[in-house]
Amino acid sequence: MVAKIVLTRLQKLIWVYIYGGLLSIVIATFVRRTDESTAWWMTAIGGAVVVLGVVLIYVRSRLKETPLA
């Protein structure tokens, strides 16, 4: 069981990872015109960060909030 504040922080972190990774992928499409190798790395890292966010959604779904006594 986890405290509510930890769950709130985890939820914020999940969305930062997902949106940050997607933003990296979008920026990489514009960088691709000038530097192919940098764009490839940005896409790979952005994709990995999105996957991390999705995995954290699964982890969050398995955690239960500690009931207040």
ABEGO torsion letter per residue (X at the ends): XBBAAAAAAAAAAAAAAAAAAAAAAAAAAAAAAABAAAAAAAAAAAAAAAAAAAAAAAAAAABBBBBBX
